[in-house]
Amino acid sequence: MSAHHFVVTLTCEDRPGIVAAVTTELAAAGANIAESNQFWDRTTNRFFLRIALMAPEGVDLAAIERALRPTSQRFDMKVSVSDLAERPKVIVMVSKSDHAMLHILYQIRVGWLPAEVVAIVSNHEDSRQTAEIEGIPYHCWKVTKENKAEQESKLLALVKETGAELVVLARYMQILSNETSNRLFGSAINIHHSFLPSFKGARPYHQAHERGVKLIGATAHYVTPDLDEGPIIEQETERVTHAMTPDDFVATGRDIESRVLARAVKLHLERRVMLNGHKTVVFAK
């Protein structure tokens, strides 16, 4: 018999018996647990659980949700159930530097990243040809001070129209408004170099080179109104030396940004990231 694959994530105040209650209900529904991760945050007394499971034919997402409802109500849980047979829909936003976007598109093409890009949004025309080659709708919306609110309204409408569950800012060099950031909280991921706040403004890698930096890196995080200060999902650093040129720094930075963003997107889409206030709980493999 074929099996259906689901992921259950939940969070609640920590109490004895949570795992036993959840797994008992899943077993009664005929589900088999393939992977389980849990974390207790002692500072807030919050409990986080992620379970990947297989269910027999006839047990669908609604059945899993029904099975967990009594336990959810008993422990006042916030529960989410995802069907892994459904490929999550993603909108990618990009400006002129397309390295992070291209890496995401490649990882989707080879099957490493379980997603479908339903639209590419940009404030430049540079990536239109890439979108046409990939068969992805391309939206070039120039952003000015005068039309910023209008363009962001188009973005929110596009999210609703396409059913996208995630917006990826793959080096999109426009700052989203506080209102839009709040609307997309938990469903928009950004990537930036890790020099902030030390090297703000233009040409951060050149600034780092001038200061003799020995480590460069990148951070992927959820978008919030606080610029580049959202809950962190993934980070990476790489050692650099005095013998490298500013262009070497830029090339190294591009590679790191691409990898870190793709990993963050994968972790999110596999339901391995759970928000915990200003931080995240990441159940990596």
Contacts in CASP RR format, 6 or more apart in sequence:
PFRMAT RR
TARGET T0000
AUTHOR 0000-0000-0000
METHOD contacts of the structure
MODEL  1
MSAHHFVVTLTCEDRPGIVAAVTTELAAAGANIAESNQFWDRTTNRFFLR
IALMAPEGVDLAAIERALRPTSQRFDMKVSVSDLAERPKVIVMVSKSDHA
MLHILYQIRVGWLPAEVVAIVSNHEDSRQTAEIEGIPYHCWKVTKENKAE
QESKLLALVKETGAELVVLARYMQILSNETSNRLFGSAINIHHSFLPSFK
GARPYHQAHERGVKLIGATAHYVTPDLDEGPIIEQETERVTHAMTPDDFV
ATGRDIESRVLARAVKLHLERRVMLNGHKTVVFAK
1 56 0 8 1.000
1 57 0 8 1.000
2 57 0 8 1.000
3 32 0 8 1.000
3 54 0 8 1.000
3 55 0 8 1.000
3 56 0 8 1.000
3 57 0 8 1.000
4 54 0 8 1.000
4 55 0 8 1.000
4 56 0 8 1.000
4 57 0 8 1.000
4 58 0 8 1.000
4 59 0 8 1.000
4 60 0 8 1.000
4 83 0 8 1.000
4 85 0 8 1.000
5 34 0 8 1.000
5 52 0 8 1.000
5 53 0 8 1.000
5 54 0 8 1.000
5 55 0 8 1.000
5 83 0 8 1.000
5 84 0 8 1.000
5 85 0 8 1.000
6 31 0 8 1.000
6 52 0 8 1.000
6 53 0 8 1.000
6 54 0 8 1.000
6 55 0 8 1.000
6 61 0 8 1.000
6 64 0 8 1.000
6 81 0 8 1.000
6 82 0 8 1.000
6 83 0 8 1.000
6 84 0 8 1.000
7 50 0 8 1.000
7 51 0 8 1.000
7 52 0 8 1.000
7 53 0 8 1.000
7 81 0 8 1.000
7 82 0 8 1.000
7 84 0 8 1.000
7 270 0 8 1.000
7 271 0 8 1.000
8 22 0 8 1.000
8 26 0 8 1.000
8 49 0 8 1.000
8 50 0 8 1.000
8 51 0 8 1.000
8 53 0 8 1.000
8 64 0 8 1.000
8 68 0 8 1.000
8 79 0 8 1.000
8 80 0 8 1.000
8 81 0 8 1.000
8 82 0 8 1.000
9 48 0 8 1.000
9 49 0 8 1.000
9 50 0 8 1.000
9 51 0 8 1.000
9 79 0 8 1.000
9 80 0 8 1.000
9 82 0 8 1.000
9 271 0 8 1.000
9 274 0 8 1.000
10 22 0 8 1.000
10 48 0 8 1.000
10 49 0 8 1.000
10 68 0 8 1.000
10 72 0 8 1.000
10 77 0 8 1.000
10 78 0 8 1.000
10 79 0 8 1.000
10 80 0 8 1.000
11 46 0 8 1.000
11 47 0 8 1.000
11 48 0 8 1.000
11 49 0 8 1.000
11 77 0 8 1.000
11 78 0 8 1.000
11 274 0 8 1.000
11 276 0 8 1.000
12 18 0 8 1.000
12 46 0 8 1.000
12 47 0 8 1.000
12 75 0 8 1.000
12 76 0 8 1.000
12 77 0 8 1.000
12 78 0 8 1.000
13 45 0 8 1.000
13 46 0 8 1.000
13 47 0 8 1.000
13 75 0 8 1.000
13 76 0 8 1.000
14 40 0 8 1.000
14 45 0 8 1.000
14 46 0 8 1.000
14 47 0 8 1.000
15 47 0 8 1.000
15 75 0 8 1.000
18 47 0 8 1.000
18 49 0 8 1.000
18 75 0 8 1.000
19 38 0 8 1.000
19 49 0 8 1.000
21 71 0 8 1.000
21 74 0 8 1.000
21 75 0 8 1.000
22 49 0 8 1.000
22 51 0 8 1.000
22 68 0 8 1.000
22 71 0 8 1.000
23 33 0 8 1.000
23 51 0 8 1.000
25 67 0 8 1.000
25 68 0 8 1.000
25 70 0 8 1.000
25 71 0 8 1.000
26 33 0 8 1.000
26 51 0 8 1.000
26 53 0 8 1.000
26 64 0 8 1.000
26 67 0 8 1.000
26 68 0 8 1.000
28 67 0 8 1.000
29 55 0 8 1.000
29 59 0 8 1.000
29 63 0 8 1.000
29 64 0 8 1.000
29 67 0 8 1.000
30 55 0 8 1.000
30 56 0 8 1.000
30 59 0 8 1.000
31 53 0 8 1.000
31 54 0 8 1.000
31 55 0 8 1.000
31 59 0 8 1.000
31 64 0 8 1.000
31 67 0 8 1.000
32 53 0 8 1.000
32 54 0 8 1.000
32 55 0 8 1.000
33 51 0 8 1.000
33 52 0 8 1.000
33 53 0 8 1.000
34 52 0 8 1.000
34 53 0 8 1.000
34 54 0 8 1.000
35 50 0 8 1.000
35 51 0 8 1.000
35 52 0 8 1.000
36 49 0 8 1.000
36 50 0 8 1.000
36 51 0 8 1.000
36 52 0 8 1.000
37 49 0 8 1.000
37 50 0 8 1.000
37 51 0 8 1.000
37 272 0 8 1.000
37 283 0 8 1.000
38 47 0 8 1.000
38 48 0 8 1.000
38 49 0 8 1.000
38 50 0 8 1.000
39 47 0 8 1.000
39 48 0 8 1.000
39 281 0 8 1.000
39 283 0 8 1.000
40 46 0 8 1.000
40 47 0 8 1.000
40 48 0 8 1.000
41 47 0 8 1.000
41 48 0 8 1.000
41 276 0 8 1.000
41 281 0 8 1.000
44 276 0 8 1.000
46 276 0 8 1.000
48 274 0 8 1.000
48 276 0 8 1.000
48 281 0 8 1.000
50 271 0 8 1.000
50 272 0 8 1.000
50 274 0 8 1.000
50 283 0 8 1.000
52 84 0 8 1.000
53 64 0 8 1.000
55 63 0 8 1.000
55 64 0 8 1.000
60 83 0 8 1.000
61 81 0 8 1.000
61 82 0 8 1.000
61 83 0 8 1.000
64 81 0 8 1.000
65 79 0 8 1.000
65 81 0 8 1.000
68 79 0 8 1.000
68 81 0 8 1.000
71 77 0 8 1.000
72 79 0 8 1.000
80 271 0 8 1.000
82 271 0 8 1.000
84 114 0 8 1.000
87 114 0 8 1.000
87 115 0 8 1.000
87 116 0 8 1.000
88 114 0 8 1.000
88 115 0 8 1.000
88 116 0 8 1.000
88 165 0 8 1.000
88 166 0 8 1.000
88 269 0 8 1.000
89 115 0 8 1.000
89 116 0 8 1.000
89 117 0 8 1.000
89 118 0 8 1.000
89 162 0 8 1.000
89 163 0 8 1.000
89 164 0 8 1.000
89 165 0 8 1.000
89 166 0 8 1.000
90 115 0 8 1.000
90 116 0 8 1.000
90 117 0 8 1.000
90 118 0 8 1.000
90 164 0 8 1.000
90 165 0 8 1.000
90 166 0 8 1.000
90 167 0 8 1.000
90 168 0 8 1.000
90 265 0 8 1.000
90 269 0 8 1.000
91 117 0 8 1.000
91 118 0 8 1.000
91 119 0 8 1.000
91 120 0 8 1.000
91 121 0 8 1.000
91 155 0 8 1.000
91 158 0 8 1.000
91 159 0 8 1.000
91 162 0 8 1.000
91 164 0 8 1.000
91 166 0 8 1.000
91 167 0 8 1.000
91 168 0 8 1.000
92 101 0 8 1.000
92 104 0 8 1.000
92 105 0 8 1.000
92 117 0 8 1.000
92 119 0 8 1.000
92 120 0 8 1.000
92 121 0 8 1.000
92 168 0 8 1.000
92 170 0 8 1.000
93 120 0 8 1.000
93 121 0 8 1.000
93 122 0 8 1.000
93 155 0 8 1.000
93 167 0 8 1.000
93 168 0 8 1.000
93 169 0 8 1.000
93 170 0 8 1.000
93 172 0 8 1.000
94 100 0 8 1.000
94 101 0 8 1.000
94 120 0 8 1.000
94 121 0 8 1.000
94 122 0 8 1.000
94 127 0 8 1.000
94 170 0 8 1.000
94 171 0 8 1.000
94 172 0 8 1.000
95 122 0 8 1.000
95 123 0 8 1.000
95 124 0 8 1.000
95 126 0 8 1.000
95 171 0 8 1.000
95 172 0 8 1.000
95 173 0 8 1.000
95 174 0 8 1.000
96 124 0 8 1.000
96 126 0 8 1.000
96 173 0 8 1.000
97 171 0 8 1.000
97 173 0 8 1.000
97 254 0 8 1.000
98 126 0 8 1.000
98 127 0 8 1.000
98 130 0 8 1.000
98 170 0 8 1.000
98 171 0 8 1.000
99 171 0 8 1.000
99 254 0 8 1.000
99 257 0 8 1.000
99 258 0 8 1.000
100 170 0 8 1.000
100 171 0 8 1.000
100 191 0 8 1.000
100 254 0 8 1.000
100 257 0 8 1.000
100 258 0 8 1.000
100 261 0 8 1.000
100 262 0 8 1.000
101 120 0 8 1.000
101 127 0 8 1.000
101 130 0 8 1.000
101 170 0 8 1.000
101 171 0 8 1.000
102 130 0 8 1.000
102 258 0 8 1.000
103 258 0 8 1.000
103 259 0 8 1.000
103 261 0 8 1.000
103 262 0 8 1.000
104 113 0 8 1.000
104 117 0 8 1.000
104 168 0 8 1.000
104 170 0 8 1.000
104 261 0 8 1.000
104 262 0 8 1.000
104 265 0 8 1.000
105 117 0 8 1.000
105 130 0 8 1.000
105 134 0 8 1.000
107 113 0 8 1.000
107 262 0 8 1.000
107 266 0 8 1.000
108 115 0 8 1.000
108 116 0 8 1.000
108 117 0 8 1.000
112 266 0 8 1.000
113 262 0 8 1.000
113 265 0 8 1.000
113 266 0 8 1.000
113 269 0 8 1.000
114 266 0 8 1.000
114 269 0 8 1.000
114 270 0 8 1.000
115 166 0 8 1.000
115 265 0 8 1.000
115 269 0 8 1.000
117 134 0 8 1.000
117 136 0 8 1.000
118 136 0 8 1.000
118 137 0 8 1.000
118 162 0 8 1.000
118 163 0 8 1.000
118 164 0 8 1.000
119 136 0 8 1.000
119 137 0 8 1.000
119 138 0 8 1.000
119 139 0 8 1.000
119 158 0 8 1.000
119 162 0 8 1.000
119 164 0 8 1.000
120 127 0 8 1.000
120 130 0 8 1.000
120 131 0 8 1.000
120 136 0 8 1.000
120 137 0 8 1.000
120 138 0 8 1.000
120 139 0 8 1.000
121 139 0 8 1.000
121 141 0 8 1.000
121 155 0 8 1.000
121 158 0 8 1.000
121 172 0 8 1.000
122 128 0 8 1.000
122 138 0 8 1.000
122 139 0 8 1.000
122 140 0 8 1.000
122 141 0 8 1.000
122 172 0 8 1.000
123 140 0 8 1.000
123 141 0 8 1.000
123 142 0 8 1.000
123 143 0 8 1.000
123 172 0 8 1.000
123 173 0 8 1.000
123 174 0 8 1.000
124 140 0 8 1.000
125 140 0 8 1.000
127 138 0 8 1.000
128 138 0 8 1.000
128 140 0 8 1.000
131 137 0 8 1.000
131 138 0 8 1.000
132 138 0 8 1.000
139 154 0 8 1.000
139 158 0 8 1.000
141 151 0 8 1.000
141 154 0 8 1.000
141 155 0 8 1.000
142 151 0 8 1.000
143 151 0 8 1.000
143 174 0 8 1.000
148 174 0 8 1.000
148 177 0 8 1.000
149 177 0 8 1.000
152 176 0 8 1.000
152 177 0 8 1.000
152 179 0 8 1.000
152 180 0 8 1.000
155 167 0 8 1.000
155 180 0 8 1.000
156 180 0 8 1.000
156 183 0 8 1.000
156 184 0 8 1.000
158 164 0 8 1.000
159 167 0 8 1.000
159 184 0 8 1.000
165 187 0 8 1.000
166 187 0 8 1.000
166 188 0 8 1.000
166 189 0 8 1.000
166 265 0 8 1.000
166 268 0 8 1.000
166 269 0 8 1.000
167 184 0 8 1.000
167 187 0 8 1.000
167 188 0 8 1.000
167 189 0 8 1.000
167 223 0 8 1.000
168 188 0 8 1.000
168 189 0 8 1.000
168 261 0 8 1.000
168 265 0 8 1.000
169 176 0 8 1.000
169 188 0 8 1.000
169 189 0 8 1.000
169 190 0 8 1.000
169 191 0 8 1.000
169 223 0 8 1.000
170 191 0 8 1.000
170 261 0 8 1.000
171 191 0 8 1.000
171 257 0 8 1.000
172 190 0 8 1.000
175 227 0 8 1.000
176 184 0 8 1.000
176 188 0 8 1.000
176 223 0 8 1.000
178 225 0 8 1.000
181 188 0 8 1.000
181 223 0 8 1.000
181 224 0 8 1.000
181 225 0 8 1.000
182 224 0 8 1.000
182 225 0 8 1.000
184 223 0 8 1.000
185 222 0 8 1.000
185 223 0 8 1.000
185 224 0 8 1.000
186 222 0 8 1.000
186 223 0 8 1.000
186 275 0 8 1.000
188 222 0 8 1.000
188 223 0 8 1.000
189 220 0 8 1.000
189 221 0 8 1.000
189 222 0 8 1.000
189 223 0 8 1.000
189 233 0 8 1.000
189 261 0 8 1.000
189 264 0 8 1.000
189 265 0 8 1.000
189 268 0 8 1.000
190 220 0 8 1.000
190 221 0 8 1.000
190 222 0 8 1.000
190 223 0 8 1.000
190 228 0 8 1.000
191 218 0 8 1.000
191 219 0 8 1.000
191 220 0 8 1.000
191 257 0 8 1.000
191 260 0 8 1.000
191 261 0 8 1.000
191 264 0 8 1.000
192 218 0 8 1.000
192 219 0 8 1.000
192 221 0 8 1.000
192 228 0 8 1.000
193 199 0 8 1.000
193 204 0 8 1.000
193 205 0 8 1.000
193 216 0 8 1.000
193 217 0 8 1.000
193 218 0 8 1.000
193 219 0 8 1.000
193 253 0 8 1.000
193 257 0 8 1.000
194 216 0 8 1.000
194 217 0 8 1.000
194 218 0 8 1.000
194 219 0 8 1.000
194 235 0 8 1.000
194 237 0 8 1.000
195 204 0 8 1.000
195 205 0 8 1.000
195 207 0 8 1.000
195 208 0 8 1.000
195 213 0 8 1.000
195 216 0 8 1.000
195 217 0 8 1.000
196 204 0 8 1.000
196 228 0 8 1.000
199 207 0 8 1.000
199 208 0 8 1.000
199 211 0 8 1.000
205 216 0 8 1.000
205 246 0 8 1.000
205 249 0 8 1.000
205 250 0 8 1.000
205 253 0 8 1.000
206 246 0 8 1.000
206 249 0 8 1.000
206 250 0 8 1.000
208 216 0 8 1.000
208 249 0 8 1.000
209 244 0 8 1.000
209 245 0 8 1.000
209 246 0 8 1.000
209 249 0 8 1.000
212 242 0 8 1.000
213 240 0 8 1.000
213 249 0 8 1.000
214 239 0 8 1.000
214 240 0 8 1.000
214 241 0 8 1.000
215 237 0 8 1.000
215 238 0 8 1.000
215 239 0 8 1.000
215 240 0 8 1.000
216 237 0 8 1.000
216 238 0 8 1.000
216 240 0 8 1.000
216 249 0 8 1.000
216 252 0 8 1.000
216 253 0 8 1.000
216 256 0 8 1.000
217 235 0 8 1.000
217 236 0 8 1.000
217 237 0 8 1.000
217 238 0 8 1.000
217 253 0 8 1.000
217 256 0 8 1.000
217 260 0 8 1.000
218 235 0 8 1.000
218 236 0 8 1.000
218 253 0 8 1.000
218 256 0 8 1.000
218 257 0 8 1.000
218 260 0 8 1.000
218 261 0 8 1.000
219 228 0 8 1.000
219 232 0 8 1.000
219 234 0 8 1.000
219 235 0 8 1.000
219 260 0 8 1.000
220 232 0 8 1.000
220 233 0 8 1.000
220 234 0 8 1.000
220 235 0 8 1.000
220 260 0 8 1.000
220 261 0 8 1.000
220 263 0 8 1.000
220 264 0 8 1.000
220 265 0 8 1.000
221 228 0 8 1.000
221 229 0 8 1.000
221 230 0 8 1.000
221 231 0 8 1.000
221 232 0 8 1.000
221 233 0 8 1.000
221 264 0 8 1.000
222 230 0 8 1.000
222 231 0 8 1.000
222 233 0 8 1.000
222 275 0 8 1.000
222 280 0 8 1.000
223 230 0 8 1.000
224 230 0 8 1.000
224 231 0 8 1.000
230 278 0 8 1.000
231 275 0 8 1.000
231 276 0 8 1.000
231 277 0 8 1.000
231 278 0 8 1.000
231 279 0 8 1.000
231 280 0 8 1.000
232 279 0 8 1.000
232 280 0 8 1.000
233 264 0 8 1.000
233 267 0 8 1.000
233 268 0 8 1.000
233 273 0 8 1.000
233 280 0 8 1.000
233 282 0 8 1.000
234 260 0 8 1.000
234 263 0 8 1.000
234 264 0 8 1.000
234 267 0 8 1.000
234 282 0 8 1.000
235 260 0 8 1.000
236 256 0 8 1.000
236 259 0 8 1.000
236 260 0 8 1.000
237 256 0 8 1.000
238 252 0 8 1.000
238 253 0 8 1.000
238 255 0 8 1.000
238 256 0 8 1.000
240 248 0 8 1.000
240 249 0 8 1.000
240 252 0 8 1.000
244 252 0 8 1.000
264 273 0 8 1.000
267 273 0 8 1.000
267 282 0 8 1.000
267 284 0 8 1.000
272 282 0 8 1.000
272 283 0 8 1.000
272 284 0 8 1.000
272 285 0 8 1.000
273 280 0 8 1.000
273 281 0 8 1.000
273 282 0 8 1.000
273 283 0 8 1.000
274 280 0 8 1.000
274 281 0 8 1.000
274 282 0 8 1.000
274 283 0 8 1.000
275 281 0 8 1.000
END
